Amino acid sequence: MRLFSTSAGYIDRFLHFCVYFPDLNIQLQEVLAALLGISFLFQIYFLLVYHNKLNAYRITEELNEAQFPVSVIISARNEAENLSKYLPNILEQQYPVFEVVVINDCSVDDSEYILEQFEHKYSHLKVVRVTEHAKFKTGKKFAVTMGIKAAKYDHLLFTDADCQPVSENWIARMAAQFQNPEHQIILGYSPYYKTGSLVNILIRFETVKTAINYFSAALRGNAYMGVGRNMAYTKDVFFKAKGFASHMHIMSGDDDLFVNQNATSQNAAIEIHPDSFMYSEPKAGFGAWFRQKRRHMGAGKMYKARHKRLLSADALTGLLFYGLLIVCLFFKPAVYAAAGLFGLRWLLQILVYRKQFIRFQAKDLLWFLPLLDIVYYVYLNVFGLIGSVIKTSKWK
């Protein structure tokens, strides 16, 4: 209560200042209007030039005949329950020639027992066992590298132990993109299950917005990230890049940093047919989600300079736009212009995002777009700052 009273006092003094110094008041409004206009233009640029690109992308409905054998790579640490629940959906995919390589990464639960049972049932399952060394702590990148080296096929498809493919054609859909000989990196979509909780709404919205960003960038020949729950690349591009050597010291980045450093304007493609989606279990609480995003954001500081500029411009102008809208509430002439810009941006967002949110099975989130968008830009800036200064030592 005392904090509210103090804040109200500061606001009252500020308004009195504006009344007694009208010239400064006018100049301040002009500055605010200029900054609001600049941030608005940046946001409209991202919306119409980048994000709208995804609306023009046509999904191929016809499923072409498979041409490449595929190795599915799954790194699992203490995932006994998820392996038992989801691994059969991977092993029983409708694809002529494939193997599933599961890396049992230092698990201390019943993962080994579960995997042994599956090995007896499925001949195309290969288990790679990584054991913890007292003086050498391994991370996910080490486990994934072991899986890639053990894979017998050149086309690699990646997911996690807590993921479930939407259809039995997941492998077929993702592998179909390799039919273009230029494609070496395939970016797929991995939504989270809907639970209805507040944290679930935020997670799903962030996932959709992130997907719109990186799919749109890839379509413009500027791919900067992918999600390890659903992506593919060739052994050739992995070994030419010397694997994860350039960022092995960072715990995260086996997916986004690898794409960021190895994607070109020609070798990256997207696959967003509904049959290619890979659903994942969301974090149940804010604490678990916070730890996950803090780990993921730590890789962003190693992105290419042009990608950091692009993402920073979007994050900062988005936050600035909403921040200035709030400030403009205190100035009567400015509030009308601010309301107009907010309404115009909201309308354009609905026009651009409606098809995309429906396509990514998140139509229900459109009802909360203005509020969730504000939270999203606060999230981007907060976690971006945290990721730039905090190191993480665990991948699981």
C-alpha positions in Angstrom: 0.0 0.0 0.0 2.8 2.3 0.9 4.5 1.6 -2.4 1.3 2.4 -4.3 1.0 5.7 -2.5 4.6 6.6 -3.2 4.2 5.8 -6.9 1.0 7.8 -7.1 2.8 10.7 -5.6 5.5 10.6 -8.2 3.0 10.5 -11.0 1.1 13.4 -9.5 4.3 15.5 -9.4 5.1 14.6 -13.0 1.7 15.7 -14.2 2.0 19.0 -12.3 5.4 19.5 -13.9 3.8 19.1 -17.3 1.1 21.6 -16.5 3.4 24.3 -15.3 5.9 23.9 -18.1 3.7 23.6 -21.2 6.6 24.1 -23.7 8.5 21.2 -22.2 5.2 19.2 -22.2 4.8 19.7 -25.9 8.4 18.8 -26.6 8.1 15.7 -24.5 5.0 14.6 -26.4 6.8 15.2 -29.7 9.7 13.0 -28.6 7.3 10.3 -27.3 5.4 10.4 -30.6 8.6 10.1 -32.6 9.8 7.1 -30.6 6.4 5.5 -30.7 6.2 6.0 -34.5 9.7 4.5 -35.0 8.9 1.4 -32.8 5.6 1.0 -34.6 7.2 1.1 -38.0 9.8 -1.5 -37.0 7.1 -3.8 -35.7 5.0 -3.4 -38.9 8.1 -4.2 -40.9 8.6 -7.5 -39.0 4.9 -8.3 -39.3 4.4 -7.6 -43.0 7.8 -8.2 -44.5 8.9 -11.2 -42.4 6.0 -12.9 -40.7 3.6 -12.5 -43.6 6.0 -14.5 -45.8 4.8 -17.6 -44.0 1.2 -17.1 -45.2 2.4 -17.5 -48.8 4.1 -20.8 -48.2 2.2 -23.7 -49.7 2.1 -27.0 -47.9 2.7 -30.1 -50.1 -0.2 -32.5 -49.4 1.0 -35.3 -51.6 3.4 -37.7 -49.8 6.1 -38.6 -52.2 7.8 -42.0 -52.2 10.7 -42.3 -49.7 14.1 -42.1 -51.2 16.5 -41.9 -48.2 17.0 -44.2 -45.2 16.8 -42.2 -42.0 18.4 -42.4 -38.5 16.2 -40.9 -35.8 18.4 -39.6 -32.9 17.0 -39.4 -29.3 19.1 -38.4 -26.3 17.5 -39.4 -23.1 18.6 -38.8 -19.5 16.4 -40.3 -16.8 13.4 -40.6 -19.2 12.1 -44.1 -18.3 8.5 -43.1 -18.1 8.6 -41.0 -21.3 10.5 -43.7 -23.2 7.9 -46.3 -22.2 5.1 -44.0 -23.3 6.4 -42.4 -26.5 9.2 -44.4 -28.0 6.8 -47.0 -29.6 5.3 -44.2 -31.6 8.7 -43.5 -33.1 9.6 -47.1 -33.7 6.3 -47.9 -35.4 6.5 -45.1 -38.0 5.4 -45.9 -41.6 8.7 -45.6 -43.4 10.5 -48.3 -45.4 14.0 -48.0 -44.0 14.9 -46.3 -40.8 16.6 -46.9 -37.4 16.1 -45.3 -34.0 19.2 -44.5 -32.1 18.5 -43.8 -28.4 21.4 -42.5 -26.3 20.9 -43.5 -22.7 22.8 -40.6 -21.2 24.0 -41.5 -17.7 20.5 -42.4 -16.6 20.0 -43.7 -13.0 16.3 -44.6 -13.3 14.8 -47.6 -15.1 15.7 -46.3 -18.6 18.2 -49.1 -19.2 15.6 -51.8 -18.3 12.9 -50.1 -20.6 15.4 -49.9 -23.5 16.5 -53.5 -23.1 12.9 -54.6 -23.4 12.4 -52.5 -26.6 15.7 -53.9 -28.1 14.2 -57.4 -27.9 11.0 -56.3 -29.7 12.4 -53.9 -32.3 15.3 -54.9 -34.4 15.8 -51.3 -35.8 16.4 -49.9 -32.3 20.0 -49.1 -31.5 20.9 -48.1 -27.9 24.1 -46.1 -27.2 25.1 -46.1 -23.5 26.9 -43.1 -22.0 28.2 -43.5 -18.5 29.2 -40.6 -16.2 32.8 -40.1 -15.3 33.8 -38.6 -12.0 36.1 -36.0 -13.7 34.2 -35.6 -16.9 30.7 -34.3 -16.8 28.9 -34.8 -20.1 26.1 -32.7 -21.6 23.5 -33.2 -24.3 25.9 -32.3 -27.1 28.2 -35.1 -26.2 25.3 -37.6 -26.1 24.0 -36.4 -29.5 27.5 -36.6 -31.0 27.7 -40.2 -29.8 24.4 -40.9 -31.4 25.3 -39.4 -34.7 28.6 -41.4 -34.8 26.6 -44.6 -34.1 24.0 -43.8 -36.8 24.4 -45.9 -39.9 22.4 -43.6 -42.2 23.4 -40.2 -43.6 20.1 -38.4 -43.1 19.5 -37.7 -39.4 16.2 -36.8 -37.7 16.1 -35.5 -34.1 13.6 -35.4 -31.3 13.4 -35.8 -27.6 12.2 -38.6 -25.3 9.2 -36.7 -24.1 7.9 -36.1 -27.7 5.1 -37.8 -29.6 4.6 -37.6 -33.4 1.2 -36.5 -34.5 1.0 -39.2 -37.2 2.8 -42.3 -38.3 4.1 -40.3 -41.3 6.3 -38.0 -39.2 9.5 -39.4 -40.6 8.1 -39.5 -44.1 7.1 -35.9 -44.0 10.4 -34.6 -42.6 12.5 -36.8 -44.9 10.6 -35.7 -48.0 12.4 -32.3 -47.8 15.7 -34.0 -48.5 14.5 -34.8 -52.0 15.8 -31.4 -53.0 19.5 -32.0 -53.2 20.3 -28.5 -51.8 18.4 -29.2 -48.6 20.7 -30.2 -45.7 18.9 -28.8 -42.8 15.1 -29.3 -42.2 13.2 -27.3 -39.6 10.1 -28.8 -38.2 7.4 -27.7 -35.7 7.0 -29.0 -32.2 4.0 -27.6 -30.3 3.1 -28.3 -26.7 0.1 -30.1 -25.4 -2.8 -27.9 -24.3 -3.6 -28.1 -20.5 -5.4 -24.8 -19.9 -3.2 -23.5 -17.1 -1.8 -19.9 -17.3 1.8 -21.1 -17.7 0.7 -23.5 -20.5 -1.0 -20.6 -22.3 2.2 -18.5 -22.1 4.4 -21.5 -23.2 2.2 -22.3 -26.2 2.0 -18.6 -27.3 5.8 -18.2 -27.1 6.2 -21.5 -29.0 4.0 -20.3 -31.8 5.6 -16.8 -32.0 9.1 -18.3 -32.0 8.1 -20.8 -34.8 6.6 -17.9 -36.9 9.9 -16.1 -36.5 12.3 -18.8 -37.4 10.1 -20.3 -40.2 9.7 -16.9 -41.8 13.4 -16.2 -41.6 14.2 -19.5 -43.2 11.8 -18.8 -46.1 13.7 -15.5 -46.6 17.0 -17.4 -46.8 18.0 -16.2 -43.4 17.5 -19.3 -41.1 18.8 -18.6 -37.7 17.5 -21.4 -35.4 15.7 -24.7 -35.1 14.1 -26.7 -32.3 15.8 -30.0 -31.4 12.4 -31.6 -30.7 11.8 -31.7 -34.4 14.6 -31.0 -36.9 16.8 -32.9 -39.3 20.1 -32.5 -41.0 22.7 -34.6 -42.8 25.9 -36.2 -41.5 27.8 -34.3 -44.1 26.9 -30.9 -42.8 27.5 -32.0 -39.2 31.0 -33.3 -39.8 32.0 -30.5 -42.1 31.2 -28.2 -39.2 33.2 -30.4 -36.8 30.0 -31.1 -34.9 29.4 -28.8 -31.9 33.1 -28.0 -31.4 32.7 -24.3 -31.7 30.2 -24.1 -28.9 30.7 -27.3 -26.9 31.5 -25.1 -23.9 27.9 -23.8 -23.8 25.4 -26.3 -22.4 22.5 -25.4 -24.7 22.6 -24.9 -28.5 22.7 -28.4 -29.9 19.8 -27.2 -32.1 19.6 -23.5 -32.5 23.3 -22.7 -32.4 24.0 -25.5 -34.9 21.4 -24.2 -37.3 22.6 -20.6 -36.7 26.2 -21.4 -37.6 25.6 -23.8 -40.5 22.4 -22.8 -42.3 22.8 -20.9 -45.5 20.3 -19.2 -47.9 20.1 -22.4 -49.9 20.6 -25.4 -47.6 17.8 -24.9 -45.1 14.1 -25.8 -45.6 11.0 -26.0 -43.5 8.3 -28.7 -43.1 5.0 -27.7 -41.6 2.5 -30.2 -42.8 0.3 -31.2 -39.8 1.5 -34.8 -40.1 5.0 -33.6 -39.4 4.2 -32.0 -36.0 5.9 -33.4 -33.0 4.0 -32.7 -29.7 5.9 -32.3 -26.5 5.0 -32.3 -22.8 5.1 -28.7 -21.4 6.6 -27.6 -18.2 4.0 -27.8 -15.4 5.1 -24.7 -13.4 6.7 -21.3 -13.8 9.9 -22.4 -12.0 10.6 -25.3 -14.4 9.7 -23.1 -17.4 12.0 -20.4 -16.1 15.0 -22.8 -15.8 14.3 -24.2 -19.3 14.2 -20.8 -21.0 17.2 -19.4 -19.1 19.2 -22.4 -20.4 17.9 -21.8 -24.0 18.5 -18.1 -24.0 22.2 -18.6 -23.0 23.0 -19.7 -26.6 21.7 -16.5 -28.1 24.8 -14.5 -27.4 26.7 -16.7 -29.9 24.3 -16.1 -32.8 25.7 -14.5 -35.9 25.8 -10.7 -35.6 23.1 -10.1 -38.2 20.7 -12.5 -36.4 21.4 -10.8 -33.1 20.6 -7.4 -34.6 17.4 -8.8 -36.2 16.2 -10.4 -33.0 17.2 -7.5 -30.7 15.5 -5.0 -33.0 12.2 -7.0 -32.8 12.5 -7.5 -29.0 13.4 -4.0 -28.1 11.0 -2.2 -30.4 8.2 -4.4 -29.3 8.8 -3.6 -25.6 9.3 0.1 -26.5 6.0 0.2 -28.4 4.0 -1.1 -25.4 6.0 0.9 -22.9 5.3 4.1 -24.8 1.6 3.3 -25.2 1.4 3.3 -21.4 3.3 6.6 -21.1 1.0 8.2 -23.6 -2.0 7.5 -21.4 -0.9 10.5 -19.3 -1.1 12.9 -22.3 -4.5 13.6 -23.7 -3.6 14.6 -27.3 -1.0 11.7 -27.5 -3.4 9.0 -26.2 -5.6 9.2 -29.3 -2.6 8.7 -31.7 -1.3 5.9 -29.5 -4.7 4.2 -29.5 -4.9 4.4 -33.2 -1.4 2.9 -33.7 -2.3 0.1 -31.2 -5.5 -0.6 -33.0 -3.9 -0.7 -36.4 -1.1 -3.0 -35.3 -3.6 -5.3 -33.6 -5.7 -5.4 -36.8 -2.7 -6.3 -38.9 -1.6 -8.9 -36.4 -5.0 -10.6 -36.7 -4.9 -10.5 -40.5 -1.4 -11.9 -40.6 -1.4 -14.3 -37.7 -4.9 -15.8 -38.0 -3.9 -18.4 -40.7 -0.7 -19.1 -38.9 -2.2 -19.7 -35.5 -4.8 -22.0 -37.1 -2.1 -23.8 -39.0 0.0 -24.3 -35.8 -3.1 -25.5 -33.9 -3.3 -22.6 -31.6 -6.4 -20.8 -32.8 -7.6 -20.4 -29.2 -4.7 -18.1 -28.3 -5.8 -15.4 -30.8 -8.5 -14.3 -28.3 -5.7 -13.3 -25.9 -3.4 -11.8 -28.5 -2.9 -8.2 -27.2 -2.2 -9.3 -23.6 -0.1 -12.3 -24.6 1.9 -10.2 -27.0 2.8 -7.7 -24.2 3.9 -10.6 -22.0 5.9 -12.0 -24.9 8.0 -8.9 -25.4 8.6 -8.5 -21.7 9.7 -12.2 -21.7 12.0 -11.7 -24.7 13.9 -8.8 -23.0 14.0 -10.3 -19.5 15.3 -13.7 -20.6 17.5 -12.2 -23.2 19.2 -10.2 -20.4 19.4 -13.2 -18.1 20.8 -15.4 -20.8 23.6 -12.9 -21.5 24.9 -12.9 -18.0 24.0 -16.3 -16.4 25.7 -19.6 -17.3 24.0 -23.0 -16.9 25.8 -26.3 -16.1 23.0 -28.8 -16.7 21.1 -29.8 -19.7 18.6 -31.9 -17.8 
